[in-house]
Amino acid sequence: MQKQLQQLLQAAIRKLQSQGVVPGDLSPEIGIERTRDKKHGDFASNVALSLARPARRNPRELAQAIVDALPATDAVSRVEIAGPGFINFTMNDDARRGIVRAILEQNDAYGRSQIGKGRRIQVEFVSANPTGPLHVGHGRGAAYGAAVADLLSACGFSVEREYYVNDAGRQMAILACSVWLRYLEICGESFTFPSNGYRGAYIKEISQSVADKHGEAFRYAADIVFSNIPADADGQGNGDKEAHIDALIERCHALLGDENYAVFADAALENILGDIRDDLGEFGVEYEHWYREHTLVNSGKVEAAINHLRDAGHLYEADGAWWFRSTAFGDEKDRVVIRENGQLTYFATDIAYHAEKIERGFDQIIDVWGADHHGYVPRIRASLQAMGHDPERLEVLLVQFAILYRHGQKAQMSTRSGEFVTLRELRDEVGNDAARFFYVLRKCEQHMDFDLDLAVSKSNENPVYYIQYAHARVCSVMRQLAERGLDWNETVALASLDRLQETHEEDLLDTLARFPEIVEASALNREPHQLAYYLRDLATALHTYYNAHQFLVDDIAVRNARLALILATRQVLKNGLRLLSVSAPESM
């Protein structure tokens, strides 16, 4: 309906432009909003107010001119001018009921649009370091990022989902060294494990797999491994955990050599990355591209980006390190790109990675990061600007952590690592549907309390159960129809929509008509929670209607019209749940 009204207003404005009433060089954005009070009609537009100044006309006078120029249409029963110049539209009953016909004709396509016009958008999300299992914080980023990507795709954008695999750099070296040290323990060596190593049980599992395959081929005595290694931190201010682990990494390389070191590095990466792929796939999250950091480094693009910045005068050397002059682009302080030891920082590779994204031709790149990365945003924008790219093409969405609660208390769940609650454990406890839905119930920047008891409850208070039950209820009605030997005739139904005159039916019709608007708003504002709350409202309208009226009545016209209405509702519930990757069960 909004699109139809926009087209009517556009036609009226073009007519006024041809008459010289409105400047011909204007291309106004025509806003249409639903009225809060039905006394003021169904929709309102402020286009006369926005055009009044450039047209040098009184807003109410211009509004009247626009109304007079509107093309004739049967869809609108009344047009009024309100307040300082709002144009209010009241749709006729046939147009309102026609939404049922539109839904049944479009089926799965209802709610989708082409407002994106094929613009290319890349959404990069999760991208957790492959150094351990995904935890519940990653789960929220996964559900949110996937929903944003799916909503954008539903609105006609060409979307590419990407996972950036951090498989180069110091953390991966610490991981490989940790696996080797656990392998030495399996071989019978005894020593104190480094405080800065990876300690999860999954490390021991990977080490055991290497031992099973290679035996003790890579065993070295502990006294050789730890000879002349700087002391580890002891928790009392003595020793240096960073120097300790870095020295162990160097010793690991020296003793094993590149080929044997790769045995541990590859085993760790492929095992953990495989688990991540499996977890996300089972969570309904798929990617078009898994981008490996090492390919970026090996391609020479990182070196090229650094040289570009150096040649442009954006890098300087101080204290043995190379710094990016990010304060020149609005950041709070300059940032290191090459450390004193010659190693690249994560920021250095991120500069090259984001520049490379732009160079791939995306119109917009969206990064979904944890909220703890908020300070990282200005430096990445600064680097894009320094590289000659428009920093506005980067949009960063920050996702707050999710806190789990059980029985009103923070959940203390046992984990196989003993360190954090994994996404897999959460999915096992509450299921994919509840996890995906609950994760998007809040704005991404808001803290989230995840109520585990509510997520598994079969009650109206559980929003995902409540919505799925609405879908199942319609399926139940259709089964009852068949059991009674009755049928539903779509032709009769569509010819009888004028029999939908009850207040509950009108409420349901209005709610169904809002679905395309909600999908667009959810996509453009990156707010899937809007869709989640809409689906709950739609479920409420259906349940209220179900409790107030009979559907399988003797009057054939009424029966078919009501069944058409609830079938349209079922379709919209299904379409909306699909956009959030939540199932629409036929029975519960």
Secondary structure in CASP SS format (residue, H / E / C, confidence):
PFRMAT SS
TARGET T0000
AUTHOR 0000-0000-0000
METHOD secondary structure of the structure
MODEL  1
M C 1.00
Q H 1.00
K H 1.00
Q H 1.00
L H 1.00
Q H 1.00
Q H 1.00
L H 1.00
L H 1.00
Q H 1.00
A H 1.00
A H 1.00
I H 1.00
R H 1.00
K H 1.00
L H 1.00
Q H 1.00
S H 1.00
Q C 1.00
G C 1.00
V C 1.00
V C 1.00
P C 1.00
G C 1.00
D C 1.00
L C 1.00
S C 1.00
P C 1.00
E C 1.00
I C 1.00
G C 1.00
I C 1.00
E E 1.00
R E 1.00
T C 1.00
R C 1.00
D C 1.00
K H 1.00
K H 1.00
H H 1.00
G C 1.00
D C 1.00
F E 1.00
A E 1.00
S E 1.00
N C 1.00
V H 1.00
A H 1.00
L H 1.00
S H 1.00
L H 1.00
A H 1.00
R H 1.00
P H 1.00
A H 1.00
R C 1.00
R C 1.00
N C 1.00
P H 1.00
R H 1.00
E H 1.00
L H 1.00
A H 1.00
Q H 1.00
A H 1.00
I H 1.00
V H 1.00
D H 1.00
A H 1.00
L C 1.00
P C 1.00
A C 1.00
T C 1.00
D C 1.00
A C 1.00
V E 1.00
S E 1.00
R E 1.00
V E 1.00
E E 1.00
I E 1.00
A E 1.00
G C 1.00
P C 1.00
G C 1.00
F E 1.00
I E 1.00
N E 1.00
F E 1.00
T E 1.00
M E 1.00
N C 1.00
D H 1.00
D H 1.00
A H 1.00
R H 1.00
R H 1.00
G H 1.00
I H 1.00
V H 1.00
R H 1.00
A H 1.00
I H 1.00
L H 1.00
E H 1.00
Q H 1.00
N H 1.00
D H 1.00
A H 1.00
Y C 1.00
G C 1.00
R C 1.00
S C 1.00
Q C 1.00
I C 1.00
G C 1.00
K C 1.00
G C 1.00
R C 1.00
R E 1.00
I E 1.00
Q E 1.00
V E 1.00
E E 1.00
F C 1.00
V C 1.00
S C 1.00
A C 1.00
N C 1.00
P C 1.00
T C 1.00
G C 1.00
P C 1.00
L C 1.00
H E 1.00
V H 1.00
G H 1.00
H H 1.00
G H 1.00
R H 1.00
G H 1.00
A H 1.00
A H 1.00
Y H 1.00
G H 1.00
A H 1.00
A H 1.00
V H 1.00
A H 1.00
D H 1.00
L H 1.00
L H 1.00
S H 1.00
A H 1.00
C C 1.00
G C 1.00
F C 1.00
S E 1.00
V E 1.00
E E 1.00
R E 1.00
E E 1.00
Y E 1.00
Y E 1.00
V E 1.00
N C 1.00
D C 1.00
A C 1.00
G C 1.00
R H 1.00
Q H 1.00
M H 1.00
A H 1.00
I H 1.00
L H 1.00
A H 1.00
C H 1.00
S H 1.00
V H 1.00
W H 1.00
L H 1.00
R H 1.00
Y H 1.00
L H 1.00
E H 1.00
I H 1.00
C C 1.00
G C 1.00
E C 1.00
S C 1.00
F C 1.00
T C 1.00
F C 1.00
P C 1.00
S C 1.00
N C 1.00
G C 1.00
Y C 1.00
R C 1.00
G C 1.00
A H 1.00
Y H 1.00
I H 1.00
K H 1.00
E H 1.00
I H 1.00
S H 1.00
Q H 1.00
S H 1.00
V H 1.00
A H 1.00
D H 1.00
K H 1.00
H H 1.00
G C 1.00
E C 1.00
A C 1.00
F C 1.00
R C 1.00
Y C 1.00
A C 1.00
A H 1.00
D H 1.00
I H 1.00
V H 1.00
F C 1.00
S C 1.00
N C 1.00
I C 1.00
P C 1.00
A C 1.00
D C 1.00
A C 1.00
D C 1.00
G C 1.00
Q C 1.00
G C 1.00
N C 1.00
G C 1.00
D C 1.00
K H 1.00
E H 1.00
A H 1.00
H H 1.00
I H 1.00
D H 1.00
A H 1.00
L H 1.00
I H 1.00
E H 1.00
R H 1.00
C H 1.00
H H 1.00
A H 1.00
L H 1.00
L H 1.00
G H 1.00
D H 1.00
E H 1.00
N H 1.00
Y H 1.00
A H 1.00
V H 1.00
F H 1.00
A H 1.00
D H 1.00
A H 1.00
A H 1.00
L H 1.00
E H 1.00
N H 1.00
I H 1.00
L H 1.00
G H 1.00
D H 1.00
I H 1.00
R H 1.00
D H 1.00
D H 1.00
L H 1.00
G H 1.00
E H 1.00
F C 1.00
G C 1.00
V C 1.00
E C 1.00
Y C 1.00
E C 1.00
H E 1.00
W E 1.00
Y E 1.00
R E 1.00
E H 1.00
H H 1.00
T H 1.00
L H 1.00
V H 1.00
N H 1.00
S C 1.00
G C 1.00
K H 1.00
V H 1.00
E H 1.00
A H 1.00
A H 1.00
I H 1.00
N H 1.00
H H 1.00
L H 1.00
R H 1.00
D H 1.00
A C 1.00
G C 1.00
H C 1.00
L E 1.00
Y E 1.00
E E 1.00
A E 1.00
D C 1.00
G C 1.00
A E 1.00
W E 1.00
W E 1.00
F E 1.00
R C 1.00
S H 1.00
T H 1.00
A H 1.00
F H 1.00
G C 1.00
D C 1.00
E C 1.00
K C 1.00
D C 1.00
R E 1.00
V E 1.00
V E 1.00
I E 1.00
R C 1.00
E C 1.00
N C 1.00
G C 1.00
Q C 1.00
L E 1.00
T C 1.00
Y H 1.00
F H 1.00
A H 1.00
T H 1.00
D H 1.00
I H 1.00
A H 1.00
Y H 1.00
H H 1.00
A H 1.00
E H 1.00
K H 1.00
I H 1.00
E H 1.00
R C 1.00
G C 1.00
F C 1.00
D C 1.00
Q E 1.00
I E 1.00
I E 1.00
D E 1.00
V E 1.00
W E 1.00
G E 1.00
A H 1.00
D H 1.00
H H 1.00
H H 1.00
G H 1.00
Y H 1.00
V H 1.00
P H 1.00
R H 1.00
I H 1.00
R H 1.00
A H 1.00
S H 1.00
L H 1.00
Q H 1.00
A H 1.00
M C 1.00
G C 1.00
H C 1.00
D C 1.00
P H 1.00
E H 1.00
R H 1.00
L E 1.00
E E 1.00
V E 1.00
L E 1.00
L E 1.00
V E 1.00
Q C 1.00
F C 1.00
A E 1.00
I E 1.00
L E 1.00
Y E 1.00
R E 1.00
H C 1.00
G C 1.00
Q E 1.00
K E 1.00
A C 1.00
Q C 1.00
M C 1.00
S C 1.00
T C 1.00
R C 1.00
S C 1.00
G C 1.00
E C 1.00
F C 1.00
V C 1.00
T E 1.00
L H 1.00
R H 1.00
E H 1.00
L H 1.00
R H 1.00
D H 1.00
E H 1.00
V H 1.00
G C 1.00
N H 1.00
D H 1.00
A H 1.00
A H 1.00
R H 1.00
F H 1.00
F H 1.00
Y H 1.00
V C 1.00
L C 1.00
R C 1.00
K C 1.00
C C 1.00
E C 1.00
Q C 1.00
H C 1.00
M E 1.00
D E 1.00
F E 1.00
D E 1.00
L H 1.00
D H 1.00
L H 1.00
A H 1.00
V H 1.00
S C 1.00
K C 1.00
S C 1.00
N C 1.00
E C 1.00
N C 1.00
P H 1.00
V H 1.00
Y H 1.00
Y H 1.00
I H 1.00
Q H 1.00
Y H 1.00
A H 1.00
H H 1.00
A H 1.00
R H 1.00
V H 1.00
C H 1.00
S H 1.00
V H 1.00
M H 1.00
R H 1.00
Q H 1.00
L H 1.00
A H 1.00
E H 1.00
R C 1.00
G C 1.00
L C 1.00
D C 1.00
W C 1.00
N C 1.00
E H 1.00
T H 1.00
V H 1.00
A H 1.00
L H 1.00
A H 1.00
S C 1.00
L H 1.00
D H 1.00
R H 1.00
L C 1.00
Q C 1.00
E C 1.00
T H 1.00
H H 1.00
E H 1.00
E H 1.00
D H 1.00
L H 1.00
L H 1.00
D H 1.00
T H 1.00
L H 1.00
A H 1.00
R C 1.00
F H 1.00
P H 1.00
E H 1.00
I H 1.00
V H 1.00
E H 1.00
A H 1.00
S H 1.00
A H 1.00
L H 1.00
N C 1.00
R C 1.00
E C 1.00
P H 1.00
H H 1.00
Q H 1.00
L H 1.00
A H 1.00
Y H 1.00
Y H 1.00
L H 1.00
R H 1.00
D H 1.00
L H 1.00
A H 1.00
T H 1.00
A H 1.00
L H 1.00
H H 1.00
T H 1.00
Y H 1.00
Y H 1.00
N H 1.00
A H 1.00
H C 1.00
Q C 1.00
F C 1.00
L C 1.00
V C 1.00
D C 1.00
D C 1.00
I H 1.00
A H 1.00
V H 1.00
R H 1.00
N H 1.00
A H 1.00
R H 1.00
L H 1.00
A H 1.00
L H 1.00
I H 1.00
L H 1.00
A H 1.00
T H 1.00
R H 1.00
Q H 1.00
V H 1.00
L H 1.00
K H 1.00
N H 1.00
G H 1.00
L H 1.00
R H 1.00
L H 1.00
L C 1.00
S C 1.00
V C 1.00
S C 1.00
A C 1.00
P C 1.00
E C 1.00
S C 1.00
M C 1.00
END
